[in-house]
Amino acid sequence: MRLPIRQVLEAADLAKICITGSHGYVGTMLVLSLLDQGHEVVGYDLQWFGDYIGKPQGFSPVKADVRDTARFAEAVKGCDIVLHLACISNDPSFELDEGLSRTINYECFEPLVVAAKAAGVKRFIYCSTSSVYGISDSPDVREDHPFVPITLYNRYKGMCEPLLLKHQSDDFTTVIIRPSTVCGYSRRMRLDLSVNILTNLAVNKGVITVFGGAQMRPNLHIKDMVRAYQVVMDAPKEAVAGQAFNIGMRNLSIMHIAEIVKGVVEDRYHRPISIAVQPMNDQRSYQVNVEKAKRVLGFVPQFTIEDAINDICDVFDVGGLPNSLTDDRYYNVKRMHKVWDALYKDAPPSKFDATAGIMSEIDMLRMVSAR
Ligand SMILES: NC(=O)c1ccc[n+]([C@@H]2O[C@H](COP(=O)([O-])OP(=O)(O)OC[C@H]3O[C@@H](n4cnc5c(N)ncnc54)[C@H](O)[C@@H]3O)[C@@H](O)[C@H]2O)c1
């Protein structure tokens, strides 16, 4: 079935979509799904974690850096929609080289938006994260909840949001999504995300180690993540322009996730799994409310955590995730160590002028909190 994107395109129902971060965990499954629906996709990515897509019909990979605005401006020509996913995508990887990470996750962001708009792109969808909320006691974190960014990754993901909204105009629709932690199988697999970590430990070690356990985290199946992009691409401009949406399925404590994993894996393999608890000072804890996505977009998740665990187990069963406890390709920070050693360790610091035409951080955080 082809996805109608009539809200973006006047007459045609197929789009040309540029995805940054196309070769990542989410990007890979998103590209394959959009190609399946007949869209043309430009995949802009440095491919740090490999290439699990190849070159199917309709797909144009561009192996390049999001900080190379001139190259991006060229790649985005003729595209109707940009989905911006590329970034250093977790806390430990970000902290490996804060200067480098800042240039990728934040400093190049507004130039990308400007280049996309100048190229005639009609809709720019930015993938932020629910972790911008940081810590909250509220059982109901809605989109207007203040950001409490307790890590640099959270902070810079949030600081891009107002930079995008500045460029909202009648012919350039800007939308932000704030996804929960994603789980389930992707051809470019990550085993450093909560449900995926715990499933790997249960299946391959028989012991699930939980750090802390009380922290609350919202979760989202990767198939629902992919569908959420499609829903936002197709939503009427008036409904989404300048808006942010929490996208999530179920808020659970890490201990509760471990218990679900234990139950699914024990039932499936008929052997006991134990849970070991270790102390932890991870303070990130929040529960998101996803009512707005349901009300405005009609988006209701269809897949469960149990589905994600079973999907991963199916792949383990056929040997599809070899060396899952050790291979760096499944673990962003391990792979980023290698990338950094090879490419960036001896590089001069960024020459990017962070003050040119960009608001102060305080201004931006104020804008975000006020929404
Ligand atoms: N995975 C999650 O649980 C989750 C949750 C909330 C939000 N997000 C957001 O979703 C997006 C995708 O996450 P993911 O899990 O697929 O991450 P990922 O790390 O698997 O993919 C990121 C991709 O970006 C590419 N990339 C990094 N720096 C680049 C650069 N300078 N130029 C070009 N490409 C570059 C990498 O090569 C990689 O393929 C990210 O923006 C992340 O912040 C992810």
The ligand as a Gaussian input file, in Angstrom:
#p B3LYP/6-31G(d) Opt

LIG

0 1
 N       16.751000       4.696000      19.936000
 C       16.014000       5.286000      20.862000
 O       15.574000       4.685000      21.865000
 C       15.643000       6.728000      20.705000
 C       14.721000       7.316000      21.610000
 C       14.389000       8.654000      21.461000
 C       14.945000       9.393000      20.425000
 N       15.846000       8.795000      19.588000
 C       16.419000       9.600000      18.494000
 O       16.179000       8.882000      17.297000
 C       17.218000       9.125000      16.378000
 C       17.756000       7.802000      15.841000
 O       18.207000       7.004000      16.942000
 P       18.893000       5.595000      16.664000
 O       18.635000       4.754000      17.858000
 O       18.486000       5.088000      15.332000
 O       20.430000       6.019000      16.670000
 P       21.686000       5.367000      15.944000
 O       22.864000       5.752000      16.757000
 O       21.445000       3.930000      15.674000
 O       21.725000       6.128000      14.548000
 C       22.263000       7.402000      14.379000
 C       22.833000       7.465000      12.961000
 O       23.335000       8.793000      12.765000
 C       24.536000       8.688000      12.041000
 N       25.355000       9.870000      12.321000
 C       25.878000      10.258000      13.513000
 N       26.578000      11.381000      13.372000
 C       26.498000      11.722000      12.056000
 C       27.024000      12.799000      11.304000
 N       27.835000      13.724000      11.846000
 N       26.709000      12.883000       9.994000
 C       25.950000      11.930000       9.399000
 N       25.431000      10.872000      10.074000
 C       25.716000      10.773000      11.388000
 C       25.190000       7.399000      12.517000
 O       26.120000       6.890000      11.559000
 C       23.980000       6.497000      12.721000
 O       23.738000       5.711000      11.587000
 C       18.242000       9.978000      17.112000
 O       18.014000      11.333000      16.762000
 C       17.920000       9.761000      18.576000
 O       18.283000      10.871000      19.358000
 C       16.202000       7.490000      19.689000

